[in-house]
Amino acid sequence: MNTLSAVDLKRRGIVAIEEALALGPVHILKNNRPAAVVLWESEYLKLLQRKSSSNTVRTADWIMNFKPAGSRSKEDIDNQITEERSSWEGRRFCFLTAMCLSTL
């Protein structure tokens, strides 16, 4: 992996990046951890072009076009939820909120 530390980048500037780019994409390290990657403009444009021409389906499109496979109606589901909620009456539920935690 072709790396350049943030300290070296700050000290040497764009010259350090240009030298490192001669060997390929440059991974900038900050506190010895990868923080960014620097590419030649032409490589970046190729990535963008590849991304725009791919056949990926956006999540929102998938959700909007999803056809449910279940056979229960909305009315059946609503009735089941109502029955379950009616069985909760008289019970105390605590969903780990700050108020509930203080009473434990």
VOLUM-986650 format. One record per residue: x, y, z of N, C-alpha, C in turn; chain; residue number from 1. Coordinates in nm, 2 decimals. Layout:
<tilums>
@nu=X nv=Y nw=Z cau=X cav=Y caw=Z cu=X cv=Y cw=Z chain=A resi=NUM
...
</tilums>
This chain:
<tilums>
@nu=0.09 nv=-0.12 nw=0.00 cau=0.00 cav=0.00 caw=0.00 cu=0.09 cv=0.12 cw=0.00 chain=A resi=1
@nu=0.06 nv=0.21 nw=-0.09 cau=0.13 cav=0.34 caw=-0.10 cu=0.08 cv=0.44 cw=0.00 chain=A resi=2
@nu=0.16 nv=0.47 nw=0.10 cau=0.11 cav=0.56 caw=0.21 cu=0.19 cv=0.69 cw=0.22 chain=A resi=3
@nu=0.13 nv=0.78 nw=0.28 cau=0.19 cav=0.91 caw=0.31 cu=0.13 cv=0.96 cw=0.45 chain=A resi=4
@nu=0.22 nv=0.99 nw=0.54 cau=0.16 cav=1.04 caw=0.67 cu=0.11 cv=1.18 cw=0.66 chain=A resi=5
@nu=0.02 nv=1.22 nw=0.74 cau=-0.04 cav=1.35 caw=0.74 cu=0.07 cv=1.45 cw=0.78 chain=A resi=6
@nu=0.16 nv=1.41 nw=0.87 cau=0.27 cav=1.50 caw=0.91 cu=0.36 cv=1.53 cw=0.79 chain=A resi=7
@nu=0.40 nv=1.42 nw=0.72 cau=0.48 cav=1.44 caw=0.60 cu=0.41 cv=1.53 cw=0.49 chain=A resi=8
@nu=0.28 nv=1.51 nw=0.48 cau=0.21 cav=1.59 caw=0.38 cu=0.21 cv=1.73 cw=0.42 chain=A resi=9
@nu=0.19 nv=1.76 nw=0.55 cau=0.19 cav=1.90 caw=0.60 cu=0.33 cv=1.96 cw=0.58 chain=A resi=10
@nu=0.43 nv=1.88 nw=0.60 cau=0.57 cav=1.93 caw=0.59 cu=0.61 cv=1.96 cw=0.45 chain=A resi=11
@nu=0.58 nv=1.86 nw=0.36 cau=0.63 cav=1.86 caw=0.22 cu=0.53 cv=1.91 cw=0.12 chain=A resi=12
@nu=0.40 nv=1.91 nw=0.15 cau=0.30 cav=1.97 caw=0.06 cu=0.27 cv=1.88 cw=-0.06 chain=A resi=13
@nu=0.23 nv=1.94 nw=-0.17 cau=0.18 cav=1.88 caw=-0.29 cu=0.30 cv=1.79 cw=-0.35 chain=A resi=14
@nu=0.42 nv=1.83 nw=-0.33 cau=0.53 cav=1.76 caw=-0.39 cu=0.53 cv=1.61 cw=-0.34 chain=A resi=15
@nu=0.50 nv=1.60 nw=-0.21 cau=0.50 cav=1.46 caw=-0.15 cu=0.39 cv=1.38 cw=-0.21 chain=A resi=16
@nu=0.27 nv=1.44 nw=-0.24 cau=0.16 cav=1.37 caw=-0.31 cu=0.20 cv=1.33 cw=-0.45 chain=A resi=17
@nu=0.26 nv=1.42 nw=-0.52 cau=0.30 cav=1.40 caw=-0.66 cu=0.40 cv=1.28 cw=-0.67 chain=A resi=18
@nu=0.49 nv=1.28 nw=-0.58 cau=0.59 cav=1.17 caw=-0.58 cu=0.53 cv=1.04 cw=-0.55 chain=A resi=19
@nu=0.44 nv=1.04 nw=-0.45 cau=0.37 cav=0.91 caw=-0.41 cu=0.28 cv=0.87 cw=-0.52 chain=A resi=20
@nu=0.21 nv=0.96 nw=-0.59 cau=0.12 cav=0.92 caw=-0.70 cu=0.19 cv=0.85 cw=-0.81 chain=A resi=21
@nu=0.31 nv=0.87 nw=-0.83 cau=0.39 cav=0.80 caw=-0.93 cu=0.38 cv=0.65 cw=-0.91 chain=A resi=22
@nu=0.36 nv=0.61 nw=-0.79 cau=0.35 cav=0.46 caw=-0.76 cu=0.20 cv=0.41 cw=-0.75 chain=A resi=23
@nu=0.11 nv=0.50 nw=-0.77 cau=-0.04 cav=0.46 caw=-0.76 cu=-0.11 cv=0.55 cw=-0.66 chain=A resi=24
@nu=-0.23 nv=0.51 nw=-0.63 cau=-0.31 cav=0.58 caw=-0.53 cu=-0.24 cv=0.59 cw=-0.40 chain=A resi=25
@nu=-0.26 nv=0.71 nw=-0.33 cau=-0.19 cav=0.74 caw=-0.21 cu=-0.28 cv=0.73 cw=-0.09 chain=A resi=26
@nu=-0.25 nv=0.65 nw=0.01 cau=-0.33 cav=0.64 caw=0.13 cu=-0.27 cv=0.74 cw=0.23 chain=A resi=27
@nu=-0.35 nv=0.84 nw=0.27 cau=-0.30 cav=0.94 caw=0.37 cu=-0.33 cv=0.88 cw=0.51 chain=A resi=28
@nu=-0.23 nv=0.87 nw=0.59 cau=-0.24 cav=0.82 caw=0.73 cu=-0.24 cv=0.94 cw=0.83 chain=A resi=29
@nu=-0.34 nv=0.93 nw=0.92 cau=-0.35 cav=1.03 caw=1.03 cu=-0.35 cv=0.95 cw=1.15 chain=A resi=30
@nu=-0.26 nv=0.97 nw=1.24 cau=-0.24 cav=0.89 caw=1.36 cu=-0.22 cv=0.74 cw=1.33 chain=A resi=31
@nu=-0.15 nv=0.72 nw=1.23 cau=-0.11 cav=0.58 caw=1.18 cu=-0.24 cv=0.50 cw=1.14 chain=A resi=32
@nu=-0.34 nv=0.57 nw=1.10 cau=-0.47 cav=0.51 caw=1.05 cu=-0.50 cv=0.57 cw=0.92 chain=A resi=33
@nu=-0.55 nv=0.49 nw=0.82 cau=-0.60 cav=0.54 caw=0.69 cu=-0.70 cv=0.65 cw=0.71 chain=A resi=34
@nu=-0.69 nv=0.76 nw=0.65 cau=-0.78 cav=0.87 caw=0.67 cu=-0.84 cv=0.91 cw=0.53 chain=A resi=35
@nu=-0.76 nv=0.90 nw=0.42 cau=-0.81 cav=0.94 caw=0.29 cu=-0.72 cv=0.87 cw=0.18 chain=A resi=36
@nu=-0.77 nv=0.88 nw=0.06 cau=-0.70 cav=0.82 caw=-0.05 cu=-0.70 cv=0.93 cw=-0.16 chain=A resi=37
@nu=-0.58 nv=0.95 nw=-0.22 cau=-0.56 cav=1.05 caw=-0.32 cu=-0.53 cv=0.98 cw=-0.45 chain=A resi=38
@nu=-0.61 nv=1.02 nw=-0.56 cau=-0.60 cav=0.96 caw=-0.69 cu=-0.56 cv=1.07 cw=-0.79 chain=A resi=39
@nu=-0.51 nv=1.03 nw=-0.91 cau=-0.50 cav=1.12 caw=-1.02 cu=-0.65 cv=1.15 cw=-1.06 chain=A resi=40
@nu=-0.67 nv=1.27 nw=-1.12 cau=-0.80 cav=1.31 caw=-1.16 cu=-0.86 cv=1.21 cw=-1.26 chain=A resi=41
@nu=-0.78 nv=1.16 nw=-1.35 cau=-0.82 cav=1.07 caw=-1.46 cu=-0.88 cv=0.94 cw=-1.39 chain=A resi=42
@nu=-0.81 nv=0.89 nw=-1.29 cau=-0.86 cav=0.77 caw=-1.22 cu=-0.99 cv=0.79 cw=-1.15 chain=A resi=43
@nu=-1.00 nv=0.91 nw=-1.09 cau=-1.13 cav=0.95 caw=-1.02 cu=-1.24 cv=0.95 cw=-1.12 chain=A resi=44
@nu=-1.22 nv=1.02 nw=-1.24 cau=-1.32 cav=1.03 caw=-1.34 cu=-1.36 cv=0.89 cw=-1.39 chain=A resi=45
@nu=-1.27 nv=0.80 nw=-1.40 cau=-1.30 cav=0.66 caw=-1.44 cu=-1.39 cv=0.59 cw=-1.34 chain=A resi=46
@nu=-1.36 nv=0.61 nw=-1.21 cau=-1.45 cav=0.56 caw=-1.11 cu=-1.59 cv=0.61 cw=-1.11 chain=A resi=47
@nu=-1.60 nv=0.74 nw=-1.14 cau=-1.73 cav=0.80 caw=-1.15 cu=-1.81 cv=0.75 cw=-1.27 chain=A resi=48
@nu=-1.74 nv=0.74 nw=-1.38 cau=-1.80 cav=0.69 caw=-1.50 cu=-1.85 cv=0.54 cw=-1.48 chain=A resi=49
@nu=-1.77 nv=0.46 nw=-1.42 cau=-1.80 cav=0.32 caw=-1.39 cu=-1.92 cv=0.31 cw=-1.30 chain=A resi=50
@nu=-1.93 nv=0.40 nw=-1.20 cau=-2.04 cav=0.40 caw=-1.10 cu=-2.17 cv=0.44 cw=-1.17 chain=A resi=51
@nu=-2.16 nv=0.54 nw=-1.25 cau=-2.29 cav=0.59 caw=-1.32 cu=-2.34 cv=0.49 cw=-1.42 chain=A resi=52
@nu=-2.25 nv=0.41 nw=-1.48 cau=-2.30 cav=0.31 caw=-1.58 cu=-2.33 cv=0.18 cw=-1.52 chain=A resi=53
@nu=-2.31 nv=0.16 nw=-1.39 cau=-2.34 cav=0.03 caw=-1.33 cu=-2.49 cv=0.01 cw=-1.32 chain=A resi=54
@nu=-2.53 nv=-0.12 nw=-1.31 cau=-2.68 cav=-0.15 caw=-1.30 cu=-2.72 cv=-0.17 cw=-1.16 chain=A resi=55
@nu=-2.67 nv=-0.09 nw=-1.07 cau=-2.71 cav=-0.10 caw=-0.93 cu=-2.85 cv=-0.05 cw=-0.91 chain=A resi=56
@nu=-2.93 nv=-0.11 nw=-0.82 cau=-3.06 cav=-0.07 caw=-0.79 cu=-3.06 cv=0.01 cw=-0.66 chain=A resi=57
@nu=-3.11 nv=0.13 nw=-0.66 cau=-3.12 cav=0.21 caw=-0.54 cu=-3.21 cv=0.15 cw=-0.44 chain=A resi=58
@nu=-3.18 nv=0.16 nw=-0.31 cau=-3.27 cav=0.10 caw=-0.21 cu=-3.41 cv=0.15 cw=-0.22 chain=A resi=59
@nu=-3.43 nv=0.28 nw=-0.24 cau=-3.56 cav=0.34 caw=-0.24 cu=-3.64 cv=0.28 cw=-0.36 chain=A resi=60
@nu=-3.57 nv=0.26 nw=-0.47 cau=-3.64 cav=0.20 caw=-0.59 cu=-3.68 cv=0.06 cw=-0.56 chain=A resi=61
@nu=-3.60 nv=-0.02 nw=-0.49 cau=-3.63 cav=-0.16 caw=-0.46 cu=-3.75 cv=-0.16 cw=-0.37 chain=A resi=62
@nu=-3.75 nv=-0.07 nw=-0.27 cau=-3.86 cav=-0.07 caw=-0.17 cu=-4.00 cv=-0.04 cw=-0.24 chain=A resi=63
@nu=-3.99 nv=0.06 nw=-0.33 cau=-4.11 cav=0.11 caw=-0.40 cu=-4.17 cv=0.00 cw=-0.49 chain=A resi=64
@nu=-4.08 nv=-0.08 nw=-0.55 cau=-4.12 cav=-0.18 caw=-0.64 cu=-4.14 cv=-0.32 cw=-0.58 chain=A resi=65
@nu=-4.12 nv=-0.33 nw=-0.45 cau=-4.13 cav=-0.46 caw=-0.38 cu=-4.27 cv=-0.51 cw=-0.39 chain=A resi=66
@nu=-4.29 nv=-0.64 nw=-0.42 cau=-4.42 cav=-0.70 caw=-0.42 cu=-4.42 cv=-0.80 cw=-0.31 chain=A resi=67
@nu=-4.51 nv=-0.78 nw=-0.20 cau=-4.51 cav=-0.87 caw=-0.09 cu=-4.56 cv=-1.01 cw=-0.13 chain=A resi=68
@nu=-4.50 nv=-1.11 nw=-0.06 cau=-4.53 cav=-1.25 caw=-0.09 cu=-4.63 cv=-1.30 cw=0.01 chain=A resi=69
@nu=-4.66 nv=-1.23 nw=0.11 cau=-4.75 cav=-1.28 caw=0.21 cu=-4.90 cv=-1.28 cw=0.17 chain=A resi=70
@nu=-4.98 nv=-1.36 nw=0.24 cau=-5.12 cav=-1.37 caw=0.20 cu=-5.22 cv=-1.30 cw=0.29 chain=A resi=71
@nu=-5.16 nv=-1.24 nw=0.41 cau=-5.25 cav=-1.18 caw=0.50 cu=-5.29 cv=-1.04 cw=0.46 chain=A resi=72
@nu=-5.41 nv=-1.01 nw=0.49 cau=-5.46 cav=-0.87 caw=0.45 cu=-5.42 cv=-0.77 cw=0.56 chain=A resi=73
@nu=-5.43 nv=-0.65 nw=0.53 cau=-5.40 cav=-0.54 caw=0.62 cu=-5.50 cv=-0.55 cw=0.74 chain=A resi=74
@nu=-5.62 nv=-0.59 nw=0.72 cau=-5.72 cav=-0.60 caw=0.82 cu=-5.68 cv=-0.72 cw=0.92 chain=A resi=75
@nu=-5.63 nv=-0.83 nw=0.86 cau=-5.59 cav=-0.94 caw=0.95 cu=-5.47 cv=-0.90 cw=1.04 chain=A resi=76
@nu=-5.38 nv=-0.83 nw=0.98 cau=-5.26 cav=-0.78 caw=1.06 cu=-5.31 cv=-0.68 cw=1.17 chain=A resi=77
@nu=-5.40 nv=-0.59 nw=1.13 cau=-5.45 cav=-0.49 caw=1.23 cu=-5.52 cv=-0.56 cw=1.34 chain=A resi=78
@nu=-5.60 nv=-0.66 nw=1.31 cau=-5.67 cav=-0.74 caw=1.42 cu=-5.57 cv=-0.81 cw=1.51 chain=A resi=79
@nu=-5.47 nv=-0.87 nw=1.46 cau=-5.37 cav=-0.94 caw=1.54 cu=-5.30 cv=-0.84 cw=1.63 chain=A resi=80
@nu=-5.26 nv=-0.72 nw=1.58 cau=-5.19 cav=-0.62 caw=1.66 cu=-5.29 cv=-0.58 cw=1.77 chain=A resi=81
@nu=-5.41 nv=-0.55 nw=1.74 cau=-5.51 cav=-0.51 caw=1.84 cu=-5.52 cv=-0.61 cw=1.95 chain=A resi=82
@nu=-5.53 nv=-0.74 nw=1.92 cau=-5.54 cav=-0.85 caw=2.02 cu=-5.42 cv=-0.85 cw=2.11 chain=A resi=83
@nu=-5.30 nv=-0.84 nw=2.04 cau=-5.18 cav=-0.84 caw=2.12 cu=-5.17 cv=-0.72 cw=2.22 chain=A resi=84
@nu=-5.21 nv=-0.61 nw=2.17 cau=-5.20 cav=-0.49 caw=2.26 cu=-5.30 cv=-0.50 cw=2.37 chain=A resi=85
@nu=-5.42 nv=-0.56 nw=2.35 cau=-5.52 cav=-0.57 caw=2.45 cu=-5.46 cv=-0.66 cw=2.56 chain=A resi=86
@nu=-5.38 nv=-0.76 nw=2.53 cau=-5.32 cav=-0.85 caw=2.63 cu=-5.22 cv=-0.78 cw=2.72 chain=A resi=87
@nu=-5.17 nv=-0.66 nw=2.68 cau=-5.07 cav=-0.58 caw=2.75 cu=-5.13 cv=-0.50 cw=2.87 chain=A resi=88
@nu=-5.26 nv=-0.48 nw=2.87 cau=-5.32 cav=-0.40 caw=2.97 cu=-5.29 cv=-0.45 cw=3.11 chain=A resi=89
@nu=-5.25 nv=-0.35 nw=3.19 cau=-5.22 cav=-0.38 caw=3.33 cu=-5.07 cv=-0.42 cw=3.35 chain=A resi=90
@nu=-5.00 nv=-0.44 nw=3.24 cau=-4.86 cav=-0.47 caw=3.25 cu=-4.78 cv=-0.34 cw=3.24 chain=A resi=91
@nu=-4.66 nv=-0.35 nw=3.31 cau=-4.57 cav=-0.23 caw=3.30 cu=-4.46 cv=-0.27 cw=3.21 chain=A resi=92
@nu=-4.43 nv=-0.19 nw=3.11 cau=-4.32 cav=-0.21 caw=3.02 cu=-4.22 cv=-0.11 cw=3.04 chain=A resi=93
@nu=-4.09 nv=-0.15 nw=3.03 cau=-3.98 cav=-0.05 caw=3.04 cu=-3.89 cv=-0.08 cw=2.92 chain=A resi=94
@nu=-3.87 nv=0.02 nw=2.83 cau=-3.79 cav=0.00 caw=2.71 cu=-3.65 cv=0.07 cw=2.73 chain=A resi=95
@nu=-3.59 nv=0.05 nw=2.84 cau=-3.46 cav=0.10 caw=2.87 cu=-3.44 cv=0.25 cw=2.84 chain=A resi=96
@nu=-3.53 nv=0.33 nw=2.89 cau=-3.51 cav=0.47 caw=2.88 cu=-3.44 cv=0.52 cw=3.00 chain=A resi=97
@nu=-3.40 nv=0.64 nw=3.00 cau=-3.33 cav=0.69 caw=3.12 cu=-3.42 cv=0.69 cw=3.24 chain=A resi=98
@nu=-3.55 nv=0.72 nw=3.22 cau=-3.64 cav=0.72 caw=3.34 cu=-3.66 cv=0.57 cw=3.39 chain=A resi=99
@nu=-3.67 nv=0.48 nw=3.31 cau=-3.68 cav=0.34 caw=3.35 cu=-3.56 cv=0.29 cw=3.42 chain=A resi=100
@nu=-3.44 nv=0.33 nw=3.37 cau=-3.32 cav=0.29 caw=3.43 cu=-3.30 cv=0.34 cw=3.57 chain=A resi=101
@nu=-3.35 nv=0.46 nw=3.60 cau=-3.34 cav=0.52 caw=3.73 cu=-3.43 cv=0.45 cw=3.83 chain=A resi=102
@nu=-3.54 nv=0.38 nw=3.78 cau=-3.62 cav=0.32 caw=3.88 cu=-3.58 cv=0.17 cw=3.90 chain=A resi=103
@nu=-3.49 nv=0.12 nw=3.83 cau=-3.45 cav=-0.02 caw=3.85 cu=-3.37 cv=-0.04 cw=3.98 chain=A resi=104
</tilums>
